[in-house]
Amino acid sequence: MAVVAHEFGPLTPGDPAVVAARVAAVLEDAWQRLADEQAAVLAAIGDNGRSRMVADRLAQFQAAIVDFQQRVDAEARAFVARQLPHLYEEGARAAAEALGGHFSWTLIHTEALQSLASDSYADFLRRSEEEQRMAAAFYRAVGQAARTEVPLLAAGHTTALQAAKALADRLAAEHQLTTVIYRGGTRMPVQAWAESATLAKSAVAYNAGTLNRAREAGVQFMEVFDGADCGWTSHKDTDKATGTLRSVEDAAAWPISHPRCRRAFGPRPDVGALSAPSMRERSDGQASSRVMDA
């Protein structure tokens, strides 16, 4: 019997943590269906490896792969279409209020949002590729076993049932779907990467709005608000961020420094190039990056 996925309503823009939790829950639900269908495939193999039953279960597993792909695509599209504009505008309105002005969707903002949405959508799909690769590898391995090993389970000195269980155990050990292995060997559950990615994109969108509205008003420098221990380019960077002044371009290059970064910026129209001797300029060549390219 196929595992039925839960139904989730349309994504409603709002608090980044709430939206991130929702996106993570949707993708975790789809991934759990994959894991459940994998278990059903392995159980069919272990149950004397009847070829027809294995084929039926494998077809359901393939359907679960497609379902996961579709859910990643749907959540990514909803996130970039609803949440990113909401957060970008919040950041821009906060900057406008601090500057005594107002916010409207001028060309600089619409172009920035379009670029941010395109990059965020592509990044979601890239992040899901490893999950899909792992699931596809299991599908191919079982298909190969069904053609070559399942019909011969009774051969040799073991019983058919013992041979079938040994095959199922081997496939389970070689194709674990409980966590995903990323570059560098890091293991992370689907729910964790989905939540982390969504929070990161949310923070970038809010800060993009802030920085672009400040740039639009001619502001050159921003004050940084961040965790006390957070470094400028990474959490471990010895160049601590909070309380410092950075150029708008430098801030655009590093809107956040890690996935769950709390960094925010406040416009400082009172500070000019000649009156900011304490500002920590970086010379790593990245200060020319714009928020709309983040």
ZIKA-V624968 format. One record per residue. N is the residue number from 1. RES is the residue in one small letter. BURIAL is b if it has 16 or more other ideal C-beta (glycine too) atoms within 10 Angstrom, else e. Layout:
N:RES:BURIAL + N:RES:BURIAL
This chain:
1:m:e + 2:a:e + 3:v:b + 4:v:e + 5:a:e + 6:h:e + 7:e:e + 8:f:b + 9:g:e + 10:p:e + 11:l:b + 12:t:e + 13:p:b + 14:g:e + 15:d:e + 16:p:b + 17:a:e + 18:v:e + 19:v:b + 20:a:b + 21:a:b + 22:r:b + 23:v:b + 24:a:b + 25:a:b + 26:v:b + 27:l:b + 28:e:b + 29:d:b + 30:a:b + 31:w:b + 32:q:b + 33:r:b + 34:l:b + 35:a:b + 36:d:b + 37:e:b + 38:q:b + 39:a:b + 40:a:b + 41:v:b + 42:l:b + 43:a:e + 44:a:b + 45:i:b + 46:g:b + 47:d:e + 48:n:b + 49:g:b + 50:r:e + 51:s:e + 52:r:e + 53:m:b + 54:v:b + 55:a:e + 56:d:e + 57:r:b + 58:l:b + 59:a:e + 60:q:b + 61:f:b + 62:q:e + 63:a:e + 64:a:b + 65:i:b + 66:v:e + 67:d:b + 68:f:b + 69:q:b + 70:q:e + 71:r:b + 72:v:b + 73:d:e + 74:a:e + 75:e:b + 76:a:b + 77:r:e + 78:a:b + 79:f:b + 80:v:b + 81:a:e + 82:r:b + 83:q:b + 84:l:b + 85:p:b + 86:h:b + 87:l:b + 88:y:b + 89:e:b + 90:e:b + 91:g:b + 92:a:b + 93:r:b + 94:a:b + 95:a:b + 96:a:b + 97:e:e + 98:a:b + 99:l:b + 100:g:e + 101:g:e + 102:h:e + 103:f:b + 104:s:e + 105:w:e + 106:t:e + 107:l:e + 108:i:b + 109:h:b + 110:t:e + 111:e:e + 112:a:b + 113:l:b + 114:q:e + 115:s:b + 116:l:b + 117:a:b + 118:s:e + 119:d:b + 120:s:b + 121:y:b + 122:a:e + 123:d:e + 124:f:b + 125:l:e + 126:r:e + 127:r:b + 128:s:b + 129:e:e + 130:e:b + 131:e:b + 132:q:b + 133:r:e + 134:m:b + 135:a:b + 136:a:e + 137:a:e + 138:f:b + 139:y:b + 140:r:e + 141:a:e + 142:v:b + 143:g:e + 144:q:e + 145:a:b + 146:a:b + 147:r:e + 148:t:e + 149:e:b + 150:v:b + 151:p:e + 152:l:e + 153:l:b + 154:a:e + 155:a:e + 156:g:e + 157:h:e + 158:t:e + 159:t:e + 160:a:e + 161:l:e + 162:q:e + 163:a:b + 164:a:b + 165:k:b + 166:a:e + 167:l:b + 168:a:b + 169:d:e + 170:r:e + 171:l:b + 172:a:b + 173:a:e + 174:e:e + 175:h:b + 176:q:e + 177:l:b + 178:t:e + 179:t:e + 180:v:b + 181:i:e + 182:y:e + 183:r:e + 184:g:e + 185:g:e + 186:t:e + 187:r:e + 188:m:e + 189:p:e + 190:v:b + 191:q:b + 192:a:e + 193:w:b + 194:a:b + 195:e:b + 196:s:b + 197:a:b + 198:t:b + 199:l:b + 200:a:b + 201:k:b + 202:s:b + 203:a:b + 204:v:b + 205:a:b + 206:y:b + 207:n:b + 208:a:b + 209:g:b + 210:t:b + 211:l:b + 212:n:b + 213:r:b + 214:a:b + 215:r:b + 216:e:b + 217:a:e + 218:g:e + 219:v:b + 220:q:b + 221:f:b + 222:m:b + 223:e:b + 224:v:b + 225:f:e + 226:d:b + 227:g:b + 228:a:e + 229:d:e + 230:c:b + 231:g:b + 232:w:b + 233:t:e + 234:s:e + 235:h:e + 236:k:e + 237:d:e + 238:t:e + 239:d:e + 240:k:b + 241:a:b + 242:t:b + 243:g:e + 244:t:b + 245:l:b + 246:r:b + 247:s:b + 248:v:b + 249:e:b + 250:d:b + 251:a:b + 252:a:b + 253:a:b + 254:w:b + 255:p:b + 256:i:b + 257:s:b + 258:h:b + 259:p:b + 260:r:e + 261:c:b + 262:r:e + 263:r:b + 264:a:b + 265:f:b + 266:g:e + 267:p:b + 268:r:b + 269:p:e + 270:d:e + 271:v:b + 272:g:e + 273:a:e + 274:l:e + 275:s:e + 276:a:b + 277:p:e + 278:s:e + 279:m:b + 280:r:e + 281:e:e + 282:r:e + 283:s:e + 284:d:e + 285:g:e + 286:q:e + 287:a:b + 288:s:e + 289:s:e + 290:r:b + 291:v:b + 292:m:b + 293:d:e + 294:a:b
